[in-house]
């Protein structure tokens, strides 16, 4: 018996076959952005998807940076890793030495036939994600640095000049005393305590965090953040906590909510907090440079990069890598980068994006985002280029644990930092042996 095709059914089948033949190549992007930043990530993917029909990027939130990294490692071993993984800067060395797990971004772009010029990126950003051979291994995306925020209304209430932020740590404690006297329950708090008070603190004062140029010079680097200057600073914070000037509120970005809710009057944290602060604060605020000790020669130098980059996982198809390359090319456009910078507080990763933002007059109306850029666009030194250490995520956890013993009075600053260095060095030795 011969089947007869109905015209409508035949047309539907042909349409389905045509759609299948031209189906967009889909890639997944695991990220760790929440709140206003998560909304903007979704917006970037949607904008890319609507700009063409060949490729589709699907962003998937996978928890905090360390949670996403652990999930990706497990997924890679199971053979179902994402195409793109957002990894925070402290995971850079670990990813670089993950043999067979990643494909360097330089290679991805070259294979896909996409023009890729590392010189267009801000040097402090590009240099951090560049291998000793000069190849960029990951794609700079949400690069941030440490800045200082303050509540201008609270300053005015305390009799402080709302247009004159504290520049030195001596001025911070003086302001904290006046804020407390005016009735503020929390004068000062900090996000990312290891990054702000040891990592960036070191670069800002042009002192070593670790030997071997902070790990850039070799796997045999060892920690050095228990110097007299580091001990003095942590000691000061401990004393300020006892006096009610400093409030510890968590290891990561949890303290940012205490600032934009109005509970704390001063905050040191990531420049990327700008998006959520702008969205939620019901008071006038401003951003300023990270405080420093003015009796330290060479300070201030420059703060270091934070945030994250995008890594391309191995084991994917050629057309999928082409999709990744197209997406990275899209993200590099000056207009896209300038908008991302202006809305989030993250650094513009390309010189063109910075110049576009500057020429548009944005900084004249919104000076806060430029603070982060100005802290980074200076010539770095061997001590201030950044920190690239193996097992850095675990080292940062150790630092958090030891600092908490200082805040709760169980250890002195020197005891805690000495212990953190010893425990951290043990991890560095193991990492060095495993990756020789």
Beta strands, then each sheet from edge to edge (+ up, - down):
strand 1: 25-31
strand 2: 55-61
strand 3: 84-88
strand 4: 102-103
strand 5: 139-144
strand 6: 146-151
strand 7: 186-190
strand 8: 246-247
strand 9: 264-270
strand 10: 285-288
strand 11: 306-313
sheet 1: 2+ 1+ 3+ 11- 4+
sheet 2: 2+ 1+ 3+ 11- 5+
sheet 3: 8+ 7+ 9+ 6- 10+
end
